Amino acid sequence: MKRFAHVVLGRRPLASAAVTSPSLPIPSVWTARRFFKSDGTPYNSDMTDIAHGSRYNRNAAVNIAAEQVAAGQYAENKPRAIMFVNKRPVEIIPQEENVLEVLEREGITVPKFCYHPILSVAGNCRMCMVQVDGTQNIVVACSTVALPGMSIITDSRLVRDAREGNVELILINHPNDCPICEQATNCDLQNVSMNYGTDIPRYREDKKAVEDFYFDPQTRVVLNRCIHCTRCIRFLNEHAQDFNLGQIGRGGLSEISTFLDELEVKTDNNMPVSQLCPVGNLYMGDADENNDIVRELETAGATA
């Protein structure tokens, strides 16, 4: 039996301890997609692309990663490590995944609004916060790179208070029109509010009212419902190469809009931007076709 020493959480094992090296499963194509850019080159060592959201051709990266896995070259080049989730060890690939991806892979549900698997990471909704074990620090899971030895808690009083506070802030200006909203019963905000919302709001001021507008002939933007997740902006930028839509203003005055009134977002029913909205902010025709396109993109990312 081969003897070797390793360090776990800063503790030195006994010299006489004999252990066997655990067998590491061959990584799937789903995990392999994160290691190569569209041109086949690996990400840089500090993985800033993953931490802040990368923009690359996923289909090309998927094909390259699949070839690496099929050739048996992938497992040798990517060492594994251990982090801890709720006191339980979880295998990760260091600096290649963010914490939210690890949690979802392990089947742990974390509320989120801005994160989507087919989009770059924004980290602006702050709903996927988790606690660093042994401290009073909370971090945003989607923009935090998973590191060896990291230990996080996904459900604690501190985490719950932070999420409840975020939901309360989001609902300050959100209209109470769920019964007539097109997204009712299929709304991320509605579902999260059931777990983290409050029955008695502390804010008594009037809600902000903004006029609806159309950013193309068939897509209506209900700005009163917008929670500024920027999914629509990132989808158009990254998948449609359309940069006319953006966010103007700051804080409570932020709005999703075209930068010039005369500009239109060049999209049609083949660009399912409305189906990415976590609330009923965007309403677009032919929802069935749009849902099919989103599912195809998600399937391509999940099987990559």
HELIX and SHEET records of a PDB file:
HELIX    1   1 VAL A   29  ALA A   32  1                                   4    
HELIX    2   2 ARG A   33  PHE A   35  5                                   3    
HELIX    3   3 THR A   48  HIS A   52  1                                   5    
HELIX    4   4 ARG A   58  ALA A   70  1                                  13    
HELIX    5   5 TYR A   74  ASN A   77  1                                   4    
HELIX    6   6 VAL A   99  ARG A  105  1                                   7    
HELIX    7   7 ALA A  141  SER A  143  5                                   3    
HELIX    8   8 ARG A  157  ILE A  170  1                                  14    
HELIX    9   9 CYS A  178  ILE A  180  5                                   3    
HELIX   10  10 ASP A  188  TYR A  196  1                                   9    
HELIX   11  11 LEU A  223  ARG A  225  5                                   3    
HELIX   12  12 ARG A  231  HIS A  239  1                                   9    
HELIX   13  13 GLY A  251  LEU A  253  5                                   3    
HELIX   14  14 VAL A  273  LEU A  276  5                                   4    
HELIX   15  15 ALA A  287  ALA A  302  1                                  16    
SHEET    1   A 5 ARG A  88  ILE A  92  0                                        
SHEET    2   A 5 ALA A  81  VAL A  85 -1                                        
SHEET    3   A 5 SER A 151  ILE A 153  1                                        
SHEET    4   A 5 MET A 129  VAL A 132 -1                                        
SHEET    5   A 5 ILE A 138  VAL A 140 -1                                        
SHEET    1   B 3 PHE A 213  ASP A 216  0                                        
SHEET    2   B 3 THR A 219  VAL A 221 -1                                        
SHEET    3   B 3 LEU A 282  MET A 284 -1                                        
SHEET    1   C 2 LEU A 245  ILE A 248  0                                        
SHEET    2   C 2 GLU A 255  THR A 258 -1                                        
END                                                                             
